[in-house]
Amino acid sequence: MVDREWSLAELAAAYAYPESAPGAPRPWLRANMVSSLDGAAQHEGRSQPISSATDMRVFGTLRALADVVVVGAETVRQEGYRPARARAEFATARAAAGQAPAPAIAVVSASLDLDFTLPLFTSPLVPTLVLTGAAAAPDRVAAAEKAGARVVIVGEGRGVEPARAVRALADLGHTRLLTEGGPRLLGQLIAADVLDELCLTLSPTLTAGDAQRIAGGPSVAVPHRFALVSLLEEDGFLFGRYRRP
């Protein structure tokens, strides 16, 4: 426990991506989610009510370390996603790591039912990616590209194949991957066994109701066991970091 605010440098060190082997960087996919004590990932459709100022500092740090932020279309709609911004505090470190000034946002969508007039698509610092399947409606693909997004096909049908999405992002030079959900997308990533790390904020709140858990969809045949790497605490919030053993 600490009795002061963690500096951004301390948070960046605590959440640093693992070093890749020289000449052969492999993608590393981490998720960042928040949950209430009774398992809710949201309150009234949004995660902000169960978050905190420190949780948002961790959120910003994880974004600043990532090459790309992968997010589901429903989360984009409900959370009002905007383009990632450049952070002056991380500019030197990102430049040294060969990263763009800000991470790209990659939106996972089968239907492409997205508002392409939003700033996320029309005015990002780094072009937004749209991950979809080969059977996506051509007019929606055209609308995305007209808005300035880069459409990446990562599935044979309408849906996205998680392992193929990870490989495609790595082929684009994005090996430090971060997903912020939502629960449906995280469930798909878990089921496909492509998640390497989970950064979980446990919020000291109770919500009851019927909110989703941090991951939804069909269960896996055998629970995936992760190892605790670190655990921080501030004002009753627990910030856990779990990895594949």
Summary of the structure (lengths in Angstrom):
residues: 245
radius of gyration: 17.5
end to end distance: 24.9
largest distance: 54.8
contacts: 761
relative contact order: 0.21
helix: 29%
strand: 23%
